[in-house]
Amino acid sequence: MAQSSYSDMNEQQAEIARLESELAIRDQLVQQLSQELFRLVKGNAGFVPSPEVSEQHQAEMSALRDQLRGVEKQIDFYQGQLEERDSEVLQLRQTVQELTDRTRMLEQVVQELPTVYRQKFADRMAAVKQRVAEIQRENRQLQAELQSVSYRLAMRTRRSQRLELPTLEQEGLDGISLPSF
C-alpha cells in the first residue's frame, strides 16, 4: 500500500512538473508575443490591427487564459493532494515511531522476564528451603528424643523383667529328637 501511494505521489509530482513547465513556456510565449506586438505598434504608429486579427488574438488569449485557469486548478488540486499525502506520511511516521518505541519496550520486558522469574522463584524457594530446614531440624530432634526414649524404655523393661526361659527336663526330651549341627 505504501509503495503504491509513493508511486502515485511520484506520478502526480511528475504531472505537476510537466504542467508547470508547459505553463512557463506558454507564459514566455505570451510575454514574447506581447513584446513583439508592443514593438510593432510602437514602431508603426499607422499600424492598427484589423478587427478580425484582433478578435482572433483575443479569442486565442481567452483560450490561453482558460487553459491557464484549468492548469492552475489542476495545480491547486494536486497541491491539496500532496498536502494530504504529506500529512498522512507524517501521521504514519509518528505511528511507526510509537510502534517502534513500544516494540523496544516489549523486547526489553521480554529480555528481563527470565531474570524476574528467576528472582521470584528464588524468593519463593527461600521460604520453602527455610521451612524444609526447620522441619529437618525438628525431625532430627524428634528422632534423637525417640531414640533416647526408646533406649530408656528398653533399659527399664530389662531391669523390671527378667526373662525366664523354661527348662526342659530329660523326661520330656525322650520322644523328641533335636537336630545336631
N, C-alpha and C positions, 0 to 999 in steps of 0.2 A: 504494500500500500504506500509506503514512504517512497519507494522507487518511482511509482507512477506519478505521485504528486511532484517529485523533483523533475521528472521528465516533462510533465505538464507545465511546470513553472518555467523550465528552460525553453519550451516551445513558445510560451507566452512572452517571455523576455525577448526571444528572437523575433517574434512578430512585432513587438513594440519597437525594437531597434530598427527593423525594416521600415515600419510605418514612420518612425521619426526621421529616418534618412530620406524617405520619399517626400515627407513634408518639408524638410530642409531644402531639398532640390527644388521643389515647387516654389518655396519662398524665394529662393535665389533667382529662379526664372522670372517670378513676378517682379522682383526688385530690378532685375536687368531690363525687363520689358518696360517698367515704369521709367527707369532712367533713359532708356532709348526714346521712349515717347516724349519725355520731357525735353530731351536734347533736340529731337526733331521739331517739336512745337516751338521751342525757344529759338532755334536756328532758322526756322522758316515761319515768319510771322503770318504769312499768307496761307499757311497750311491749316486748313480746318478739315478735320476728318469728316468723311461723308457719313451721313446718318446711318447708313447700312453697316459700315465698318464699326462705327461707334457702338451700335446696338449689338453687333456680333461680339465686340470686345466686352461689352457689359454682360452679355449672356455667358461668355466664357469666364469672366470674373465671378459672376454669380455662381456658375457651376463649380469653379475652383473654391469659392468660399463655402459652398455646400459640402464639397468633398473635405475641405479643411475642418468644418464643423463635425462631420462624420468621423474623421480621423481623431479629432480632439475627444469626441465622445468615446471612441474605442480606447484611446489612451487613458481617459479617466476610468473607464470600466476596468481595464487591465491593471491600472494602478490600485484601484479598490481591491481587486482580487489579490494582487501582490501584498497589499497591506493585511488582508485577511489571512493569507498564507503565512506571512511573517509572524502575525500574532499566534497562529496555530503552531508554527515552528517553535516560537518562544515558549508557548504553553507546553508543548511536547518535550522540549528540553528541560523545563522545570520538573515535569513529571518524571523524566528519565533520571534527573539528579536526585529527586526524592526517593525513587525506587532504588537507585544505586546506593544511597545512604542507608536505606532500610536493609538492603541486601548485605551491606558491610556489617551492619549492626547484628543481623541474624547470623552471619558467618562467625562473628566474634562470640556470640552466645553459644553457638554450636561447638565452637572450639573450646569454650570454657566448661561445657557440660560435663565431660569426663572428670575434670578436677572437682567440680561442685559435687557430683555424685560420689566420688571417692571420699571427699571430706564428710559428706552427710553419712555415708556408710561407716566411715571410721568413727564418727561421733556416736552413732548407734551401737557400733560394735564395742566401743569403750565401755559403755554402760553394761552391755551383755558380758564382756570379759570380766568386769569388776564383779558382777553378780555371780558368775561361774567361779571366780577365785574365792568369793565369800562362801559359796556352797561347798567347794572343795575343802576349804579350811574347816568349815563346820563338820563336814563328813569325816575328815581326819581326826578331829577332836572327838566326835561321837564314836568312831572306830576305836580310838585309844581308850575311851571310857568303857566301851563294850568289852574290850579285851581285859581291862582292869576288873570290871565287874565279873566277867566270866572266870577269870583267874581266882578272884576272891571266893566266888561261889563254889568253884571246884575245890578249893582248899577247905572250905567249911564242910562240904559234903564228905570229903575224905576223912576229915577228923571225926565228924559225927557218925559216920557209918564205916564200919569195917566190914568188908565182905567176908562172909564166912562161906567157905566152899564146902559143899557136902563131902563127907568122907565115904569112901566106898569100902565096904567090908569084903573080905575074902569070900564069904559065903555067896554073896550076890554075884560074884565075878565068875563063878564056875561055869555057868551056862553061856557066858558072854566071851566072845573071842575078840581081842583087840588086835588090830594090825600092828605089826612091828615094822619099824623103819630102819 
